[in-house]
Amino acid sequence: MAEDPDLKRRALDLWNEATRLQLANELQRAIELYTKSIEIYPTAEAYTFRGWAYERMGRLDDAIVECHIAIEIDPEFGNPYNDIGAYLIAKGLYDDAIPWLEKAKLAPRYEPRHFPFMNLGRVYAAKGMVMRAIEEFEGALALAPGEPNCESALAQLRAMLN
C-alpha cells in the first residue's frame, strides 16, 4: 500500500496540536487528537505520546499498552522503551523496568538519549546499588553535560560513599 503524503501530513498536524495541548495540560483533548492522528496514519510517536498523556492522568497500565503498540510499529524508536521503564518505576517494579531501560539505551532512534541512563540511576539508587547508580548518572552526563538533575543525583550518591 502506497503512503498518502496528505494523510501523513494531516496526521502529523494533529499530533503536533495534541502535543501542544498536552503541554498545556489539556490532556483529554490531547488524547482525542492523538487518537484522530492514529486513525489517519498510525505512528509510534502518536501512540507513545498518547501513553504519556494517559500516564499524566494516572493511567499507567493504559500508558504501558500504548508503548507496546508503539514498539510494534517502530522497534527502533527508543522513547516507548524508556517510558515503559519509567512507568514500571512509578509502579515500584524496579527489576521489571531494567530491561526496558537497557533497550532504550540501545535504540537507534531516540532523543533525549540520556533519559534511560537517568532512570536506571534512579532504579539502582532505590535498590541501594550506589556504585551502579553513579555509573548510570555519569553515563547520562556524558550525553548531556551539566544536566542539573544528574549533577544533583551524583552529588547525593557520592556523599553516601563518604
C-alpha positions as CSV (number, residue, x, y, z in Angstrom):
1,M,0.0,0.0,0.0
2,A,1.5,3.3,-1.0
3,E,1.7,6.1,1.5
4,D,-0.5,9.1,1.0
5,P,1.6,12.2,1.9
6,D,-1.6,14.2,2.5
7,L,-2.8,11.8,5.1
8,K,0.6,11.6,6.7
9,R,0.8,15.4,6.9
10,R,-2.7,15.7,8.4
11,A,-1.8,13.0,11.0
12,L,1.4,15.0,11.8
13,D,-0.6,18.2,12.1
14,L,-3.0,16.5,14.6
15,W,-0.1,15.1,16.5
16,N,1.6,18.5,16.8
17,E,-1.6,20.1,18.0
18,A,-2.1,17.2,20.5
19,T,1.4,17.7,21.8
20,R,0.7,21.4,22.3
21,L,-2.5,20.7,24.2
22,Q,-0.7,18.1,26.3
23,L,2.0,20.6,27.3
24,A,-0.8,23.0,28.3
25,N,-2.2,20.2,30.5
26,E,-5.4,19.7,28.3
27,L,-4.9,16.0,28.5
28,Q,-8.4,14.7,27.4
29,R,-8.4,16.9,24.3
30,A,-4.8,15.9,23.5
31,I,-5.8,12.2,23.7
32,E,-8.7,12.8,21.3
33,L,-6.3,14.4,18.8
34,Y,-3.7,11.7,19.2
35,T,-6.5,9.2,18.5
36,K,-7.5,11.0,15.4
37,S,-3.9,11.2,14.3
38,I,-3.6,7.4,14.8
39,E,-6.8,6.7,12.9
40,I,-5.4,8.6,9.9
41,Y,-1.8,7.4,10.0
42,P,-0.6,5.4,13.0
43,T,2.9,6.2,14.2
44,A,5.0,5.1,17.1
45,E,5.2,8.8,18.2
46,A,1.4,9.2,18.4
47,Y,1.0,6.0,20.5
48,T,3.9,6.9,22.7
49,F,2.7,10.5,23.4
50,R,-0.9,9.3,23.9
51,G,0.6,6.9,26.5
52,W,2.4,9.9,28.1
53,A,-1.0,11.7,28.4
54,Y,-2.5,8.6,30.0
55,E,0.4,8.5,32.5
56,R,-0.2,12.1,33.4
57,M,-3.8,11.1,34.1
58,G,-2.7,8.3,36.4
59,R,-3.5,5.6,33.9
60,L,-0.2,3.7,34.0
61,D,-1.4,0.4,32.6
62,D,-3.0,2.2,29.6
63,A,0.2,4.1,29.1
64,I,2.2,0.8,29.0
65,V,-0.2,-0.7,26.5
66,E,0.3,2.4,24.2
67,C,4.1,2.0,24.4
68,H,3.9,-1.7,23.4
69,I,1.9,-0.8,20.3
70,A,4.4,2.0,19.5
71,I,7.2,-0.6,19.7
72,E,5.3,-2.9,17.3
73,I,5.0,-0.1,14.8
74,D,8.7,1.1,15.1
75,P,11.0,-1.0,17.2
76,E,13.9,1.4,16.6
77,F,12.1,4.3,18.3
78,G,13.6,4.4,21.8
79,N,11.1,6.6,23.7
80,P,8.5,3.9,24.4
81,Y,11.1,1.6,25.8
82,N,12.2,4.3,28.3
83,D,8.6,5.2,29.0
84,I,7.7,1.6,29.9
85,G,10.7,1.6,32.2
86,A,9.6,4.9,33.8
87,Y,6.0,3.7,34.3
88,L,7.2,0.5,35.9
89,I,9.4,2.5,38.2
90,A,6.3,4.5,39.2
91,K,4.6,1.3,40.0
92,G,7.6,0.2,42.2
93,L,8.6,-2.6,39.8
94,Y,12.3,-1.7,39.6
95,D,13.6,-5.1,38.4
96,D,10.9,-5.2,35.6
97,A,12.0,-1.7,34.5
98,I,15.7,-2.5,34.0
99,P,15.4,-4.5,30.7
100,W,13.2,-1.8,29.1
101,L,15.6,1.0,30.1
102,E,18.6,-1.0,28.7
103,K,16.7,-1.4,25.4
104,A,16.1,2.3,25.3
105,K,19.8,3.0,25.7
106,L,20.5,0.9,22.6
107,A,17.6,2.2,20.4
108,P,18.8,3.6,17.1
109,R,16.3,6.5,17.1
110,Y,16.0,8.1,20.5
111,E,16.2,11.6,21.9
112,P,16.8,12.6,24.7
113,R,19.3,9.7,24.9
114,H,20.3,10.4,28.5
115,F,16.9,9.7,30.0
116,P,17.2,5.9,30.2
117,F,20.6,6.3,32.0
118,M,19.0,8.7,34.5
119,N,16.1,6.3,35.0
120,L,18.5,3.4,35.5
121,G,20.4,5.6,38.0
122,R,17.1,6.1,39.9
123,V,16.4,2.3,39.9
124,Y,19.9,1.4,41.2
125,A,19.8,4.1,43.8
126,A,16.4,2.8,45.0
127,K,17.8,-0.7,45.2
128,G,20.8,0.6,47.3
129,M,23.3,-0.1,44.4
130,V,25.1,3.2,44.8
131,M,28.1,2.5,42.6
132,R,25.9,1.2,39.8
133,A,23.6,4.2,40.2
134,I,26.7,6.5,39.9
135,E,27.8,4.8,36.7
136,E,24.4,5.4,35.1
137,F,24.2,9.0,36.1
138,E,27.8,9.5,34.8
139,G,26.6,7.9,31.6
140,A,23.8,10.4,31.4
141,L,26.2,13.3,31.9
142,A,28.4,12.1,29.2
143,L,25.4,12.5,26.8
144,A,24.0,15.7,28.5
145,P,26.9,17.5,30.2
146,G,25.8,19.8,33.0
147,E,22.3,18.2,33.3
148,P,21.2,19.6,36.7
149,N,19.2,16.6,37.8
150,C,22.1,14.3,37.1
151,E,24.6,16.6,38.8
152,S,22.3,16.7,41.9
153,A,21.8,12.9,42.0
154,L,25.5,12.3,41.6
155,A,26.4,14.7,44.4
156,Q,23.9,12.9,46.7
157,L,25.1,9.5,45.8
158,R,28.8,10.4,46.2
159,A,28.0,11.9,49.6
160,M,26.6,8.5,50.6
161,L,30.1,7.0,49.9
162,N,31.8,9.3,52.4
